[in-house]
Amino acid sequence: MSLKLVNATMTVFLAIANSAQFMPTALKFHYQFNLRDFSKIVQNLMLAQPNHYKGNPLGIVRLWVHECHRVWKDRFITE
């Protein structure tokens, strides 16, 4: 499952980083995405308590979605 989560994180990161919609401008200067954001997601997944998520793949996916929202979605100014 860990390889799938890392690949999913990379897919989302590349989609955001390469999107013309999310290029930094004078009004959207906070749209600067780098590998530090990617590492925050992976790092926080690694800090999760294993006994809460062992045998619970839906729980770890929910944690991953939460971390993606926390790191990336909070910067977006539009839905």
C-alpha positions as CSV (number, residue, x, y, z in Angstrom):
1,M,0.0,0.0,0.0
2,S,2.9,2.4,0.7
3,L,4.1,2.3,-2.9
4,K,0.6,3.1,-4.1
5,L,0.3,6.1,-1.7
6,V,3.6,7.5,-2.8
7,N,2.7,7.1,-6.5
8,A,-0.7,8.8,-5.8
9,T,1.0,11.6,-4.0
10,M,3.5,12.0,-6.9
11,T,0.6,12.0,-9.4
12,V,-1.3,14.7,-7.5
13,F,1.9,16.8,-7.0
14,L,2.8,16.7,-10.7
15,A,-0.8,17.5,-11.8
16,I,-0.8,20.6,-9.5
17,A,2.8,21.7,-10.2
18,N,2.5,21.4,-14.0
19,S,-1.0,22.9,-14.2
20,A,-1.3,26.3,-15.8
21,Q,-4.2,27.0,-13.5
22,F,-1.9,26.9,-10.4
23,M,1.1,28.8,-11.7
24,P,2.2,31.6,-9.3
25,T,1.2,35.1,-10.2
26,A,1.2,38.5,-8.4
27,L,-2.3,37.6,-7.0
28,K,-1.6,34.0,-6.4
29,F,2.0,34.1,-5.1
30,H,1.2,31.3,-2.6
31,Y,0.9,28.8,-5.5
32,Q,4.5,27.8,-5.2
33,F,4.6,24.0,-4.9
34,N,7.8,22.1,-4.4
35,L,9.1,18.7,-3.1
36,R,8.9,20.0,0.5
37,D,5.1,19.7,0.2
38,F,5.4,16.2,-1.1
39,S,7.7,15.2,1.7
40,K,5.3,16.7,4.4
41,I,2.6,14.3,3.2
42,V,4.8,11.3,3.2
43,Q,6.4,12.2,6.5
44,N,3.1,12.6,8.3
45,L,1.9,9.3,6.8
46,M,5.0,7.7,8.3
47,L,4.2,9.3,11.7
48,A,0.8,7.6,11.9
49,Q,0.3,5.1,14.6
50,P,0.5,1.6,13.0
51,N,-2.0,0.0,15.4
52,H,-4.7,2.4,14.2
53,Y,-4.3,1.6,10.5
54,K,-3.2,-2.1,10.5
55,G,-5.8,-4.0,8.5
56,N,-7.6,-0.7,7.7
57,P,-6.7,0.4,4.2
58,L,-9.6,2.8,4.1
59,G,-8.4,4.6,7.2
60,I,-4.9,5.1,5.7
61,V,-6.4,6.4,2.5
62,R,-8.5,8.8,4.5
63,L,-5.4,10.0,6.3
64,W,-3.7,10.5,3.0
65,V,-6.6,12.6,1.7
66,H,-6.5,14.6,4.9
67,E,-2.8,15.3,4.5
68,C,-3.2,16.3,0.8
69,H,-5.9,18.7,1.8
70,R,-3.9,20.1,4.6
71,V,-0.8,20.6,2.5
72,W,-2.2,21.6,-0.9
73,K,-5.9,22.5,-0.8
74,D,-5.6,25.0,2.0
75,R,-3.6,27.2,-0.4
76,F,-6.2,27.3,-3.2
77,I,-8.3,30.4,-3.4
78,T,-11.1,28.8,-5.5
79,E,-12.7,25.4,-5.4
